């Protein structure tokens, strides 16, 4: 588990989410605010969000196989999951991140570890 | 709109093209793919779409110094690199030298959850990054349609694909986009509706259990192009497309002559042999000596120190060497020196086009001065007459264009009228030699004649074709009241003539001898007479002498008597002596 954190509230993050955007487009901004909202509501600070702007770092798109923008990648816990779109549908985001039912488990594991 | 170029003066107003470097494709497309445009290459699975795209990139990078980007949606760069290593393309090396950028776009529908609005900006960012990294002029997207399986919203997808094409065009990138062929449409997802500059369709067809790849340019806006289906081949050297025919009959005509390797045959061809760069066909039934005649020509080529490519479909090189030794040809030294290159493969190994392509490639590689194809008919089994014609025309055109003398043998079924059965190819042939059987008196012998030979006053004679331990001999057949005699009939006739000659000769000799004998007899008679005369003469002289002695004795007796009588002797003694001599003679 990574100890370093940039935008996260806690040193130990159970969930690491990476949001790929391309510049300050409405879709990207919407995605980021939707993500922040969902995380505060459902993950209670046990998460970390990394935002990668592909306009600035285009070479990073290859690593996570990014095609669609915006794309949210759940880096941790494994396996890697991807959600594309502006994350406006909270239910689908939770399903996509597999946090809906498993959130409690994740939280418990984070607390224990 | 249309790019103006001054490099090709006559194509000033027409579309500028980018050579692909793929053998034959640039020819049929009139120079390559449209510059700065996107070309769709469509076809079923395994028909060579990726290969075309890849070769376009690799040749561009290596031969035309145009770096390229390969964005693949189906294979990882590692897989791709491995796949094409056998074709001699080193993708890794090109990537290391920044001549090629490989990007693998992985689309896995099960891993992607769609929530809300999105676009495929990521694709553009990656493309942009790739193009900028190597300064690409060429782009290949293989296969863009894989996106359709990854994203559920076709509306977004179509808009984005349209944007991709526009994006490529705006940047002046020459692109190849591969697509799966759909039912009744050129591509499964109708990609051609976005791109209408150039569409190429690839096809992989089985005919009589042999597969042939074919290519067709369906559409090429703003330019003339070959519209036919062209066979193509993928082998160790990549892809090659075979243009059906060269467009013009523009070959030069050499007046140089090349001997046939059979002195008697050269004699029938104005004493000089074939024209260099001409096409020679020898047709005949099985066992009529076609291969021997072909070998003879090959041998003559090597003897001049020129290279000969011998393509055999019936015998392996070892067999040919052994068999030809029995008629006095030692091919081994030529093979060792590399002058005789013998290639043998099974005629059923490929389709007709593949054979042709293989020959093309061998000729390009070896640069021979003569090519022997033995027998050419094996190439074309199972094809229609039209196909045969087209194929031979292509082959002969190709060889003539390089001033290579082509020598083909043709196996004809026995009993057919030879001239008739091969009417389909006769127009392509410059020199046509016919070997046929003559059956007479329970014996079969071989007869050769020159059916036609363009541009020379060839002999119209029928000659008997004899294979001896010391190569080929052409013996003038006996032509008499009983028709053409060959084989043992000819030999019998010759023997008869010889016997008659012998009889005549003996008669002459006999007369000669008699004359001699007569002369000798006469001489003997003359000698005898002379001897007789000599004997007589001797006899005469002796009797004369005796007579004289007697006369003298008588005179002396008389003198003695006169003396004894006392008369004067001196005045009277001379008169009787003169009288006696006159009487004796």
Interface residues (C-beta under 8 A of the other chain):
Chain A: X20 X22 X25 X27 X30 X31 X34 X54 X55 X58 X59 X61 X62 X65 X66 X67 X68 X69 X70 X71 X80 X81 X82 X83 X84 X85 X86 X87 X88 X89 X92 X93 X95 X96
Chain B: X103 X105 X106 X107 X111 X112 X113 X114 X115 X116 X117 X118 X119 X120 X121 X122 X123 X125 X126 X128 X129 X147 X150 X151
